[in-house]
Amino acid sequence: MRRDRDRRVSPGGGLDDVAKAIIEHLQNDGRQSYSAIAKDVGLSEAAVRQRVQRLLDAGVMQIVAVTDPLQIGFHRQAMIGLQVDGELETVARPLTELPEVAYVVTTAGSFDLMIEVVCEDDDQLLELLSGRIRNLAGVRSTETFVYLKLNKQHYNWGTR
């Protein structure tokens, strides 16, 4: 057992082949049974269950339901680039608390931060931008890229 634990993570912090295979199975079908995964990766069902729990606890992965925003009433998605004065975390932190914000990324280039937002409609997007985002201390400017069509949204890119 100790030997298996030592082989899970390489000295450089990477995942072993079994952990990668488990992740790829769950990326393809998050509802796949542990027994089906176990058969493919050569472990017991209990060992797969433990591996998955460790990956979840370590924050390596999440198992979530991915929805189509349009089908559940969110008709406006946008990417917003922000230019920030001062410390980026001072702006990034409150952005993570906004329920409409799907993710916040610190970037290099024209924008300091990029956020993706999911709103019910243009009115909600306008209120979010004007009432909450642009009023944050440190926000110098924003540029909004409204989604006209979502051409691809997949999360099964594997572990390479």
PyMOL commands that set and color helices and strands:
alter all, ss='L'
color gray80, all
select helices_A, chain A and resi 2-8+17-28+34-41+45-57+69-72+88-96+122-133
alter helices_A, ss='H'
color red, helices_A
select strands_A, chain A and resi 76-84+101-106+113-119+139-146
alter strands_A, ss='S'
color yellow, strands_A
deselect
rebuild
show_as cartoon
